[in-house]
Amino acid sequence: MPFYERGATRIYYEEVGSGFPLLIIPGGGLNSTVDGLRTSHPFNPLAEYGNDFRVIAADLRNSPPGQSTGPLEIDRPWDAYSEDHLGLMDFLGIGEFMVMGFCIGGPMMHNLLRLASDRVVAAAFMQPSGFRPELPDLFYQNNIAGWGPPLCEKRPDITMDMVHDFLTNMYTNRADFVFTVSRDFVSSLETPILIAPEDVPAHPYAVAMEVANLAPNSEVTIYPWKDTQEHIDEAVAHARRFLKAHQPAVTTA
């Protein structure tokens, strides 16, 4: 079982294929795992893109059903996750890479672009999360019920008071847009991005399209794209074309 370790943090990851690196951030909120890509996603990018890229995915730190563990960094929740992803790339000897994220992967990719825009050459946002004003505490409530209790059961060093503070800093105190960056940041973003929007409570269509309209170098898939297998296949193919178009050319001596 491959793990990347940094201090008290231990990240489980898997990789398949070869070629230009493609980091995958699974969906599932704070319960995000590599295994979830196989069981609860509209498609499995490890299987779909393994013949095209070096595809790498990891369990999110402190996902109760996963194998990654580490401190609960209450004061810097999003940055801690980004450091896990960037640290994994460093550990694997990867400089530049592309990234595809589902659900919570949306805010996390925005944060990666904020912290390491020189390394992320393209980003594909699949059913990205965002703030929905009519449900302002949606993510807090989902996670205080569905993530906090199993985490505390698995980790006696973490209490529900700590979970409350963590979620408050992660979501409640950032209750706007995509949580991790501003609209001005997205407007100035030169990195190519692809948006595959959805419209369920945690994945608001309006926010996904606002990102697409603000970003100067964006594309949008068909919508809806998850309603039929044919549409899923079309979105998968669109993402493949997008990623291949923006991977750096390989030069030989």
Backbone bond lengths (Angstrom), bond angles and torsions (degrees), N, CA, C in turn:
res aa  C-N    CA-C-N  psi(-1)  N-CA   C-N-CA  omega(-1)  CA-C   N-CA-C  phi
1 M - - - 1.458 - - 1.534 109.21 -
2 P 1.325 118.66 119.63 1.467 119.38 -178.12 1.525 112.18 -80.61
3 F 1.330 115.52 133.80 1.457 122.16 176.10 1.523 109.28 -131.90
4 Y 1.326 115.05 146.77 1.454 122.36 168.82 1.525 107.12 -108.87
5 E 1.318 117.33 128.76 1.457 121.14 -177.13 1.524 110.70 -121.14
6 R 1.335 114.70 136.51 1.466 122.08 175.53 1.516 107.64 -143.74
7 G 1.328 116.16 107.36 1.456 119.40 -176.80 1.519 110.28 60.41
8 A 1.343 115.40 -126.27 1.465 120.64 -178.21 1.526 112.55 -87.25
9 T 1.324 117.00 3.12 1.472 121.13 -177.97 1.521 110.16 -100.16
10 R 1.319 115.78 136.29 1.473 122.67 -178.58 1.530 107.62 -135.05
11 I 1.323 116.70 114.88 1.462 122.52 -172.96 1.529 109.96 -112.16
12 Y 1.331 115.77 122.91 1.462 121.91 174.29 1.518 109.04 -84.37
13 Y 1.344 116.65 134.86 1.463 120.14 179.52 1.522 110.08 -142.32
14 E 1.312 114.93 162.60 1.462 122.64 173.15 1.523 108.01 -133.93
15 E 1.315 116.52 153.12 1.460 120.07 173.96 1.518 110.36 -145.28
16 V 1.330 114.51 148.75 1.459 121.88 177.21 1.522 108.19 -139.09
17 G 1.322 115.65 157.75 1.451 120.92 172.53 1.517 113.46 79.34
18 S 1.336 113.80 -172.85 1.460 121.46 179.93 1.525 107.96 -148.05
19 G 1.314 115.05 170.03 1.458 119.42 -177.97 1.519 110.82 110.27
20 F 1.340 115.92 -156.08 1.455 119.62 -176.99 1.528 109.19 -69.42
21 P 1.344 118.17 138.48 1.470 120.73 -173.96 1.529 113.03 -70.06
22 L 1.332 114.82 137.55 1.464 123.61 175.28 1.520 107.51 -128.08
23 L 1.327 116.34 109.82 1.458 121.59 176.76 1.521 109.22 -84.01
24 I 1.325 116.54 131.76 1.456 122.57 177.18 1.532 109.11 -109.36
25 I 1.347 116.57 128.79 1.456 121.43 172.70 1.525 107.10 -108.22
26 P 1.327 117.96 106.66 1.466 119.99 -177.45 1.520 111.99 -64.15
27 G 1.324 115.40 156.86 1.451 121.29 172.62 1.519 110.95 -84.77
28 G 1.340 114.43 -169.51 1.457 119.36 -177.38 1.507 112.65 105.56
29 G 1.345 116.77 13.88 1.451 120.07 -179.33 1.520 110.95 61.92
30 L 1.316 116.83 -143.17 1.460 121.29 -178.34 1.528 112.23 -75.29
31 N 1.343 117.23 -2.48 1.461 122.66 172.41 1.530 112.10 -96.02
32 S 1.325 116.98 19.35 1.461 123.63 -175.68 1.531 112.25 -63.87
33 T 1.354 115.54 130.23 1.467 121.41 177.53 1.520 110.55 -142.73
34 V 1.335 115.00 159.57 1.461 120.40 173.91 1.523 110.20 -61.78
35 D 1.314 116.89 -40.96 1.460 120.04 -178.46 1.523 111.29 -61.03
36 G 1.337 116.69 -31.23 1.456 119.97 177.54 1.517 113.53 -61.41
37 L 1.333 116.99 -27.28 1.464 119.91 176.68 1.525 110.70 -60.54
38 R 1.318 116.67 -29.96 1.469 121.24 -176.98 1.522 112.30 -87.04
39 T 1.327 117.14 -21.43 1.461 119.49 -168.92 1.523 115.29 -118.09
40 S 1.326 118.37 -24.11 1.468 118.43 -170.52 1.525 113.98 -137.27
41 H 1.318 118.15 18.59 1.455 122.27 179.36 1.526 109.60 -113.66
42 P 1.329 116.98 157.53 1.465 118.65 179.32 1.520 112.68 -63.54
43 F 1.322 117.59 -26.09 1.463 121.79 172.04 1.521 107.91 -155.75
44 N 1.323 115.83 161.55 1.456 122.08 -178.87 1.528 108.97 -103.83
45 P 1.332 118.59 105.66 1.470 119.97 -176.70 1.521 113.28 -66.05
46 L 1.331 118.22 -23.45 1.461 119.14 175.13 1.527 110.74 -62.34
47 A 1.318 115.72 -39.07 1.459 120.31 178.96 1.520 111.68 -80.80
48 E 1.322 117.13 -40.30 1.472 120.84 -174.28 1.530 112.73 -71.33
49 Y 1.337 116.85 -34.98 1.463 119.12 -171.05 1.526 113.69 -115.46
50 G 1.336 117.20 6.81 1.453 120.26 -178.73 1.513 114.25 -63.82
51 N 1.331 117.47 -22.82 1.467 120.46 177.28 1.525 112.47 -88.60
52 D 1.343 116.45 -4.92 1.462 120.47 -175.81 1.526 113.29 -109.44
53 F 1.341 116.44 -32.81 1.454 121.22 -172.26 1.527 110.27 -142.51
54 R 1.312 115.64 170.27 1.458 121.73 167.15 1.530 106.42 -85.34
55 V 1.310 116.72 101.59 1.464 122.07 -170.50 1.532 109.27 -97.07
56 I 1.323 116.06 127.53 1.457 122.60 -175.09 1.526 108.65 -128.56
57 A 1.306 116.97 132.27 1.472 121.56 177.80 1.514 108.94 -139.58
58 A 1.345 116.02 151.59 1.461 120.49 -177.18 1.519 110.44 -138.60
59 D 1.332 115.23 150.64 1.462 120.39 168.78 1.526 108.55 -68.08
60 L 1.324 116.36 139.56 1.455 120.12 176.63 1.526 110.17 -68.39
61 R 1.317 115.98 142.77 1.463 120.34 176.44 1.537 110.53 -54.02
62 N 1.312 115.98 130.13 1.461 123.63 175.36 1.527 113.78 64.41
63 S 1.335 116.08 27.86 1.463 120.08 167.91 1.529 107.81 -78.50
64 P 1.328 119.03 116.34 1.474 119.79 -174.31 1.529 114.66 -54.36
65 P 1.352 120.44 -39.24 1.460 117.59 178.77 1.520 113.87 -79.64
66 G 1.337 117.80 -4.66 1.450 121.48 -176.51 1.516 113.43 -100.25
67 Q 1.338 114.98 -171.31 1.462 121.80 -175.28 1.524 113.26 -114.13
68 S 1.332 118.53 -0.62 1.459 121.30 179.69 1.524 110.22 -87.81
69 T 1.311 115.99 136.31 1.454 121.08 -178.58 1.521 110.16 -136.19
70 G 1.334 115.30 159.41 1.450 120.39 176.99 1.509 110.50 172.66
71 P 1.324 117.07 177.92 1.462 120.45 178.30 1.523 111.57 -61.30
72 L 1.319 115.97 149.82 1.459 121.77 172.10 1.531 106.41 -88.99
73 E 1.318 116.65 98.73 1.463 121.02 -173.13 1.529 109.33 -85.96
74 I 1.296 115.32 88.14 1.459 122.56 -171.10 1.520 112.18 -61.62
75 D 1.314 117.73 -37.60 1.459 121.18 -174.14 1.526 113.35 -82.37
76 R 1.314 118.25 -11.15 1.464 121.04 -176.65 1.534 110.77 -148.53
77 P 1.324 116.63 60.51 1.479 118.98 -172.89 1.520 113.77 -61.72
78 W 1.331 118.19 -51.05 1.465 119.71 -175.76 1.524 111.01 -67.55
79 D 1.326 117.44 -42.39 1.461 119.92 -178.26 1.523 111.66 -64.73
80 A 1.328 117.51 -34.24 1.463 119.52 178.23 1.524 111.09 -62.26
81 Y 1.332 116.52 -43.35 1.468 119.27 177.53 1.527 111.14 -64.47
82 S 1.337 116.77 -41.32 1.461 119.56 179.10 1.514 111.39 -63.05
83 E 1.316 117.11 -37.89 1.463 119.72 178.06 1.523 111.05 -65.84
84 D 1.335 117.45 -33.01 1.466 119.74 174.37 1.526 110.40 -61.90
85 H 1.327 116.61 -45.85 1.468 120.05 -178.82 1.524 111.39 -66.48
86 L 1.324 117.09 -46.18 1.461 119.76 -179.72 1.523 111.02 -67.90
87 G 1.329 116.75 -37.21 1.454 119.77 177.29 1.512 112.59 -64.14
88 L 1.338 116.69 -37.67 1.459 120.41 176.57 1.523 110.52 -63.22
89 M 1.327 116.78 -42.54 1.463 119.54 177.50 1.528 110.25 -61.62
90 D 1.320 117.64 -43.03 1.465 120.64 177.19 1.527 110.88 -60.08
91 F 1.324 115.83 -45.11 1.466 121.55 -179.04 1.525 111.34 -59.30
92 L 1.331 116.84 -36.07 1.465 122.18 -179.25 1.525 112.32 -85.59
93 G 1.330 117.08 2.19 1.459 120.81 178.54 1.513 114.06 75.07
94 I 1.329 116.21 26.50 1.471 122.08 -175.89 1.518 109.67 -103.01
95 G 1.325 116.22 128.57 1.458 121.84 174.18 1.514 110.31 -91.94
96 E 1.313 116.43 -83.56 1.465 121.03 177.90 1.522 110.26 -82.30
97 F 1.330 115.97 148.07 1.454 120.77 177.87 1.525 109.40 -157.36
98 M 1.318 115.12 164.61 1.461 122.36 171.04 1.517 107.70 -104.19
99 V 1.322 116.66 163.30 1.456 119.57 -177.63 1.521 110.02 -142.22
100 M 1.323 115.41 141.22 1.462 123.01 173.22 1.516 107.46 -128.53
101 G 1.325 116.77 130.29 1.450 119.82 -179.18 1.505 112.14 -134.14
102 F 1.329 115.34 145.59 1.456 123.42 176.87 1.526 108.64 -109.13
103 C 1.352 116.59 141.40 1.459 120.18 169.73 1.525 110.80 57.70
104 I 1.323 118.27 -114.29 1.465 122.24 -179.93 1.529 111.65 -59.79
105 G 1.338 116.30 -20.10 1.452 120.26 176.02 1.520 112.84 -60.40
106 G 1.347 117.56 -23.50 1.465 119.81 178.22 1.518 112.12 -61.93
107 P 1.343 118.40 -61.99 1.465 119.16 175.78 1.520 113.25 -57.03
108 M 1.320 117.36 -35.68 1.463 119.67 -179.50 1.523 111.21 -67.44
109 M 1.330 118.47 -37.27 1.458 120.55 177.50 1.521 110.93 -68.56
110 H 1.324 117.63 -39.46 1.462 119.36 175.23 1.529 110.02 -58.23
111 N 1.331 116.55 -40.35 1.464 119.46 179.88 1.523 111.37 -68.47
112 L 1.343 117.22 -38.23 1.463 119.75 174.67 1.521 111.22 -61.42
113 L 1.320 116.51 -40.90 1.467 120.12 178.36 1.525 110.74 -65.02
114 R 1.317 116.91 -34.75 1.462 120.30 177.56 1.525 111.24 -68.32
115 L 1.331 116.56 -41.60 1.456 121.22 -174.91 1.524 113.47 -85.13
116 A 1.333 117.65 -28.75 1.467 120.42 -170.84 1.523 111.30 -146.15
117 S 1.324 116.45 51.33 1.474 119.37 -178.40 1.522 111.83 -62.89
118 D 1.343 116.99 -22.09 1.464 120.42 178.93 1.522 112.29 -75.71
119 R 1.330 117.22 -12.76 1.465 120.75 -178.27 1.524 112.61 -106.51
120 V 1.328 118.33 -29.89 1.467 121.90 -177.69 1.526 108.42 -89.88
121 V 1.325 117.05 110.27 1.466 120.12 -173.32 1.531 112.53 -90.55
122 A 1.331 118.48 -18.39 1.464 122.52 176.61 1.517 107.96 -165.22
123 A 1.347 116.25 151.25 1.458 120.54 -176.47 1.524 109.61 -140.65
124 A 1.332 115.99 132.02 1.464 122.54 178.95 1.521 109.14 -113.05
125 F 1.328 116.51 116.12 1.463 123.68 -176.47 1.525 109.07 -98.15
126 M 1.325 116.87 105.88 1.452 121.88 -178.33 1.527 108.81 -101.50
127 Q 1.341 117.33 119.79 1.467 123.67 -178.65 1.535 111.75 44.26
128 P 1.349 117.63 56.01 1.464 119.99 -171.97 1.524 113.62 -69.73
129 S 1.331 114.96 147.27 1.463 122.25 173.88 1.529 110.17 -72.99
130 G 1.327 115.02 158.11 1.459 121.06 175.87 1.515 109.99 -169.87
131 F 1.325 115.32 168.79 1.465 121.30 -177.56 1.527 110.38 -80.96
132 R 1.321 115.49 130.37 1.464 121.88 178.41 1.535 107.14 -114.14
133 P 1.342 118.98 109.55 1.469 121.04 -172.90 1.521 114.05 -57.05
134 E 1.324 117.71 -31.78 1.461 119.28 -178.99 1.534 112.47 -75.42
135 L 1.327 116.85 -11.00 1.473 122.00 176.17 1.529 107.96 -131.57
136 P 1.323 118.01 66.23 1.465 120.57 -168.65 1.520 115.35 -65.79
137 D 1.332 118.06 -25.25 1.467 119.06 -178.70 1.525 112.29 -110.86
138 L 1.325 116.72 23.21 1.467 121.20 -176.05 1.522 112.04 -56.18
139 F 1.323 117.46 -49.60 1.462 120.01 -174.30 1.522 111.28 -71.98
140 Y 1.325 116.46 -35.97 1.465 118.71 175.08 1.531 110.03 -61.13
141 Q 1.315 116.77 -50.19 1.467 120.24 -176.83 1.523 111.77 -64.54
142 N 1.330 117.49 -41.96 1.467 120.23 178.72 1.520 111.34 -59.32
143 N 1.329 116.37 -43.22 1.455 120.11 -173.56 1.523 113.39 -84.23
144 I 1.335 117.37 -30.84 1.461 118.49 177.74 1.530 110.20 -67.00
145 A 1.346 115.84 -25.14 1.470 120.54 178.05 1.520 112.79 -95.08
146 G 1.336 117.32 -41.10 1.458 120.70 -169.74 1.514 115.97 -102.85
147 W 1.329 117.28 -10.05 1.464 120.54 -179.77 1.534 111.96 -119.63
148 G 1.331 116.13 -46.68 1.450 120.46 -175.53 1.520 115.21 -58.96
149 P 1.340 119.32 -52.97 1.472 119.23 -177.61 1.526 114.33 -59.82
150 P 1.350 120.25 -47.52 1.467 117.40 178.53 1.524 112.75 -66.58
151 L 1.341 117.91 -30.27 1.459 119.27 176.68 1.524 110.88 -66.18
152 C 1.328 117.01 -44.81 1.461 120.52 179.61 1.527 111.64 -64.23
153 E 1.326 116.54 -34.34 1.464 119.91 177.73 1.524 110.87 -66.45
154 K 1.331 115.42 -37.01 1.463 120.64 -178.84 1.526 111.82 -80.04
155 R 1.347 115.74 -29.88 1.466 121.47 -174.71 1.532 109.96 -124.78
156 P 1.328 118.68 93.41 1.468 120.86 -178.50 1.524 113.74 -61.19
157 D 1.348 118.00 -17.90 1.462 120.81 179.64 1.524 112.36 -78.66
158 I 1.339 117.49 -8.23 1.466 122.40 179.94 1.521 108.84 -109.69
159 T 1.327 116.54 131.36 1.466 122.08 -179.35 1.521 110.24 -110.07
160 M 1.323 116.48 164.41 1.457 120.34 177.64 1.526 111.45 -67.35
161 D 1.327 118.18 -27.14 1.468 119.69 173.59 1.529 110.35 -64.49
162 M 1.317 117.09 -39.04 1.465 120.99 176.18 1.524 110.74 -66.49
163 V 1.326 116.34 -40.79 1.471 120.35 177.28 1.524 110.51 -60.92
164 H 1.328 116.60 -43.78 1.466 120.84 177.59 1.530 110.63 -57.32
165 D 1.312 117.51 -47.82 1.463 120.61 -178.13 1.529 110.77 -65.30
166 F 1.323 116.02 -40.44 1.468 120.95 179.68 1.532 110.38 -61.43
167 L 1.329 116.76 -50.16 1.462 120.91 -178.21 1.534 111.63 -66.94
168 T 1.314 116.44 -34.17 1.464 119.61 177.60 1.523 110.44 -63.30
169 N 1.333 116.97 -44.13 1.461 119.94 178.54 1.521 111.93 -71.11
170 M 1.318 116.22 -31.96 1.468 119.73 -176.47 1.529 111.91 -76.39
171 Y 1.320 116.43 -39.42 1.458 120.69 -172.50 1.528 114.13 -121.26
172 T 1.318 118.22 -56.48 1.463 120.37 -171.71 1.519 111.69 -60.84
173 N 1.327 117.47 -44.45 1.460 120.60 -178.49 1.521 113.39 -75.68
174 R 1.333 116.68 -7.33 1.465 121.60 -179.17 1.534 110.84 -121.17
175 A 1.302 116.28 28.94 1.463 121.83 -168.68 1.528 112.25 -71.49
176 D 1.328 115.64 74.26 1.456 121.20 175.43 1.520 109.34 -165.31
177 F 1.311 116.15 144.30 1.466 124.21 167.12 1.527 111.21 55.89
178 V 1.342 118.40 -113.45 1.470 121.47 -177.11 1.527 111.99 -113.54
179 F 1.315 117.76 14.93 1.460 125.93 173.94 1.530 114.64 75.60
180 T 1.324 118.85 -37.31 1.466 120.02 -168.71 1.521 114.63 -104.80
181 V 1.331 118.35 -23.43 1.466 121.19 -179.28 1.523 109.11 -139.40
182 S 1.321 115.52 167.60 1.460 121.71 -179.32 1.522 110.90 -94.56
183 R 1.307 114.71 167.95 1.461 120.13 173.58 1.518 111.54 -63.19
184 D 1.318 117.17 -36.58 1.464 120.08 177.64 1.519 110.83 -61.85
185 F 1.328 116.76 -38.74 1.466 119.51 177.79 1.524 110.39 -61.94
186 V 1.331 117.01 -48.32 1.464 119.78 -178.66 1.531 110.21 -62.30
187 S 1.328 117.51 -37.35 1.470 120.88 179.51 1.519 112.19 -64.18
188 S 1.328 116.61 -26.48 1.467 120.27 -178.37 1.527 112.69 -96.43
189 L 1.324 116.83 1.64 1.460 121.54 -173.10 1.528 110.87 -77.35
190 E 1.321 116.12 120.53 1.468 120.37 179.25 1.525 112.56 -93.07
191 T 1.323 117.85 -15.31 1.468 121.44 -179.20 1.528 110.34 -62.41
192 P 1.331 119.02 133.64 1.465 120.49 175.31 1.525 111.05 -63.57
193 I 1.335 116.43 133.38 1.459 120.36 177.27 1.524 109.83 -131.58
194 L 1.315 114.54 149.17 1.465 123.07 174.43 1.517 107.64 -118.18
195 I 1.330 116.84 134.47 1.460 122.36 178.88 1.524 109.08 -115.80
196 A 1.334 115.86 125.88 1.464 122.28 171.52 1.526 106.56 -114.05
197 P 1.344 118.48 91.17 1.466 120.68 -170.34 1.518 112.99 -76.83
198 E 1.317 113.65 154.43 1.454 122.13 170.82 1.524 106.75 -131.14
199 D 1.321 118.52 172.73 1.466 120.10 174.12 1.516 109.91 -142.19
200 V 1.332 114.50 79.55 1.456 123.47 170.68 1.527 105.45 -124.67
201 P 1.336 118.80 168.86 1.466 118.40 -173.73 1.523 115.10 -49.26
202 A 1.327 118.55 -44.43 1.463 120.56 -176.41 1.523 113.65 -84.47
203 H 1.326 117.30 -11.65 1.475 121.40 -176.38 1.532 108.66 -126.34
204 P 1.315 118.26 73.61 1.466 120.13 -173.12 1.532 112.82 -70.47
205 Y 1.312 115.01 128.97 1.459 121.90 178.11 1.526 110.96 -59.46
206 A 1.332 116.77 -40.37 1.468 120.49 -175.87 1.519 111.21 -60.69
207 V 1.321 117.65 -41.56 1.455 120.36 -179.38 1.529 110.75 -70.61
208 A 1.325 117.09 -42.68 1.465 119.98 178.05 1.519 110.80 -57.88
209 M 1.327 117.06 -43.21 1.457 119.78 -178.77 1.522 111.81 -74.58
210 E 1.325 117.28 -29.24 1.467 118.87 174.48 1.526 110.02 -63.89
211 V 1.331 116.77 -42.68 1.459 120.11 175.55 1.523 110.27 -59.57
212 A 1.329 116.79 -46.43 1.462 120.58 -179.12 1.528 111.62 -61.11
213 N 1.324 116.74 -38.29 1.465 120.31 -178.89 1.518 112.41 -75.43
214 L 1.339 117.01 -30.82 1.462 120.16 -179.09 1.523 112.35 -79.59
215 A 1.318 117.28 -40.21 1.466 121.07 -174.98 1.528 109.80 -69.07
216 P 1.315 118.55 128.75 1.469 120.32 -175.02 1.522 114.68 -72.46
217 N 1.344 117.94 -15.05 1.465 120.50 -175.97 1.525 109.11 -131.25
218 S 1.350 115.64 64.54 1.459 120.79 -173.79 1.520 111.72 -121.17
219 E 1.329 114.35 156.20 1.460 123.33 171.67 1.526 107.31 -130.82
220 V 1.339 116.59 158.04 1.458 122.05 177.99 1.527 108.69 -129.59
221 T 1.323 116.38 136.56 1.464 120.68 176.16 1.529 109.91 -75.77
222 I 1.306 115.70 -179.96 1.459 120.35 171.04 1.527 109.50 -62.44
223 Y 1.315 115.58 156.92 1.468 120.81 174.68 1.527 107.90 -144.48
224 P 1.340 116.32 132.54 1.474 128.11 -7.37 1.521 111.88 -70.81
225 W 1.315 115.92 153.89 1.469 119.79 -179.53 1.523 112.72 -119.56
226 K 1.335 118.08 -7.25 1.466 120.63 -178.24 1.527 113.11 -104.98
227 D 1.335 117.71 4.21 1.460 120.56 -172.15 1.520 112.91 -80.56
228 T 1.331 118.11 -24.85 1.457 121.52 178.26 1.520 108.86 -139.54
229 Q 1.325 116.11 158.31 1.456 119.74 177.13 1.522 110.49 -63.72
230 E 1.314 116.70 -35.43 1.464 120.11 178.82 1.528 110.97 -61.15
231 H 1.335 116.94 -42.42 1.461 120.24 179.66 1.528 110.79 -70.07
232 I 1.332 117.98 -37.90 1.464 120.39 175.35 1.528 109.81 -59.76
233 D 1.317 116.56 -46.19 1.461 120.61 179.42 1.531 110.91 -60.06
234 E 1.330 116.27 -38.16 1.465 119.64 179.01 1.526 111.11 -66.04
235 A 1.331 117.21 -41.49 1.462 120.58 178.28 1.529 111.35 -66.70
236 V 1.328 116.92 -39.38 1.465 121.19 176.93 1.527 110.27 -60.67
237 A 1.325 116.02 -44.07 1.466 120.33 179.63 1.526 111.21 -67.09
238 H 1.341 117.14 -39.53 1.470 121.13 177.42 1.525 109.62 -60.37
239 A 1.344 116.82 -45.85 1.462 120.16 179.92 1.528 111.27 -62.76
240 R 1.329 116.69 -38.90 1.470 119.81 178.05 1.529 110.19 -62.26
241 R 1.335 117.57 -46.21 1.465 120.51 178.89 1.525 110.79 -60.85
242 F 1.329 115.98 -43.70 1.457 121.16 -179.39 1.528 110.77 -60.59
243 L 1.315 117.12 -48.94 1.459 120.92 -177.68 1.525 111.17 -65.60
244 K 1.317 117.63 -42.78 1.463 120.01 179.69 1.524 111.27 -65.10
245 A 1.325 116.33 -34.95 1.469 119.71 -179.31 1.524 111.93 -67.09
246 H 1.328 116.75 -25.90 1.477 119.53 -173.61 1.517 114.01 -110.46
247 Q 1.340 117.73 -1.64 1.468 116.83 174.80 1.528 108.83 -71.31
248 P 1.319 117.77 142.63 1.472 119.89 179.93 1.515 110.89 -61.51
249 A 1.313 114.78 145.67 1.456 120.14 177.88 1.521 109.20 -67.41
250 V 1.327 115.96 141.94 1.468 121.61 177.13 1.518 108.40 -88.16
251 T 1.309 115.65 125.55 1.473 119.84 179.25 1.517 109.38 -106.72
252 T 1.283 115.99 145.20 1.474 121.40 178.14 1.517 109.10 -121.45
253 A 1.321 115.10 148.44 1.463 119.92 -178.92 1.523 110.76 -74.56
